[in-house]
Amino acid sequence: MKKQFHIDEEAARCLLCADAPCNKACGKGDVARAIRAVRFDNEKNAAQWIEGCTASDLAAAQEACIHYDTPIRIGEIVTHLPQYQEKQLPSLEIDFCGIKCENPFFLASSAICTNYEMVARAFDMGWAGVFYKTICMDDIVEVSPRFDTMSTNAKGDFYGLRNMEQLSENPVDVDFDILRRLKQNYPTKIVVASIMGQNQEEWIQLAKMAEEAGVDAIELNFSCPQMGIQGMGSDVGQNPELVLYYTSFVKHNVTIPVIAKMTPNITHMAQPAIASHFGGADAISAINTIKSVTMDARGTVSEKKTVSGYSGRAVKPIALRYILELTQNPVTNVMQFSGIGGIETWRDALEFIQLGCRNVQVCTAVMQYGYRIIGDMIEGLSYYMAERGVTSLADLVGEELPNFVLPSDLDRSTIVYPMIDREQCIGCGRCYTSCMDGGHQAIDFDTESRQPSINGRKCVGCHLCQLVCPTGAIHPAKRITKK
C-alpha cells in the first residue's frame, strides 16, 4: 500500500499569515504566494513564485513557519509542484450591462466594502469593481457579536458563515460621497451602488442620489434576510408585485443600468425575477444569504438568538441551482447575471460563468483570506483560458447550459462501475462501511489483508464509495450497457 503526499492537503494547513515569516526567511521568492496558489486551486502556476529558491532557502522558510501545530512541509510541497510553463494569457475583459469590466471579479455588497479606504485597497490589488454595502435612509444599529461559523475545526477555516449584519451604518450623504470619490479616483473600476428603500419615495430618492454620485449602476437589494425593520429586504424580494413596483419606479427615474438582487429564501426565484424583468431591470444578481439558525453560544446576542443569513462555500451548490433556474427560464434568460454564493477560487467563479453569469461577487472568502485572493483568481482563470485556447471570457458564458436536462431525460440504460487502485488503497475500509450501511452492500472487505473488493452483482454504480475514499483510490470504469 502506497501512501501519497497530497500537496493540496498540506497547503490547506497554511495559516495564510500576514507579512509571512516564511517569505522573510527565504529572501528570494514568495513562498507564501506559492502555497496560497496551491490552496486556491492554482497548483499549475505555483512554481513561478519560488523560482531561484535553493533547498536551503526553502528549509529556512519552513523553519520560520509559525504554524500552531507542526510547520508546513514547504520542501515537500515544492518537490511535488508541476513545472511552471509560462503562457501568453488572454484578457479577462467582459461587458456587463454595457459596461466594460477589466475582469469578472467584484466585491459583494457586505462588510468587506464599507468605506473608501477598503474599496480603494481592493481596487489597487486588481478587483474590477464593487457592489458597495447597501445604503438606506434608516439609521442602522448593529449587534455584537455579528457572526457565527460552521467549521470542520476550530482553527479559523470555515465552510459556512452566519451573519447578523444589515446595511451600511454610515449616513447616506457620507456613503454617496465615498462612491463619488471612488469613481473619480478609479475611473476604470466599476462602482455599483446597492440601495434599499422602505417605500416608493425612498427607492426613487436613493436611486437619484446614486446616479448623481456618478456610479456605473444601481443594485436593488430585495434580499437581505435579517432586517430589523419589517417590509424591507427579503420581505420585498418574496413578493413579485413589490419587486415589479419598486424596480419600475427606479428604472423610470434613472438612466444607468438597474440590477435586481434576488433572495434565495423563496421556492421559485423565477417569479420575482420575472417581475424585475417586466419592471425594466437590466440584470439580476443572485443569491443573497440563506436564512439559517445556529445553536452555538457564539451566535448569541445578550443570551438571545435569531434567524439570520448563511453564506460561504457551503451555499455554492444552492446558488448555482438558482442561477440555472434563471438562465433556463424563457423570460429571464434574456437578462444578464451577476453570480454570488460560495466563490473562493477561480474554478468556483468559472462554474457561475459557465451557467450564464458575466461577473461574480465575492464576500465570505475575502472575510477569511483577504483581498489578496484576487491574484489567484485572475491568474487561474486566465491560465485556464490559455490552456483551452479561449481568447474571450464571453465565450465561456453559459457554455454548460446545454448539458443540463431534466431528471427524466437522463440516461438510465447504462452503468459505470467503480474500480479500486490497489497502489493507492490504504485499507481503511471506509468504502466498505459506507456501502454496507448507506449503499447496496456491494463491497466485500477481507479483514486479514484489509483489501476491499467490488461485488458486481450487487453494485448499482452509485459511487458513494468513491466519494468517501480518503486517498482517491476508487475511480470510475468505462460506461457500459446494463445487463
ABEGO torsion letter per residue (X at the ends): XBBBBBAAAAAAABAGBBGBAAAAAAGABBAAAAAAAAAAGAAAAAAAAABGBBAAAAAAAAAABABABBBBBAAAAAAABBBBBBBBBBBABBBBGGBBBABABBBBBBAABABAAAAAAAAAAGBABBBBBBBBABBBBBBOBABBBBBABAAGBBABBBBABBBBABBAAAAAAAAAAAAAABAABBBBBBBBBABAAAAAAAAAAAAAAGBABBBBBAABAABABBGBEAAAAABAAAAAAAAAAAAAABABBBBBBBBABBABAAAAAAAAAAAGBABBBOBBBBBBBBABAAABBGGBBBBBBBBEAAAAAAAAAAAAAAAABAAAAABBBBBBGGBABAAAAAAAAAAGBABBBBAAAAAAAEAAAAAAAAAAAAAAAAAAGBABAAAABGAAAAABBBAAABBAABBBBBBBBAAABAGAGAAAAAAAAABAGABBBBAAAGBBBBBAAABAGAGAAAAABAAGABBBBBBBBBX
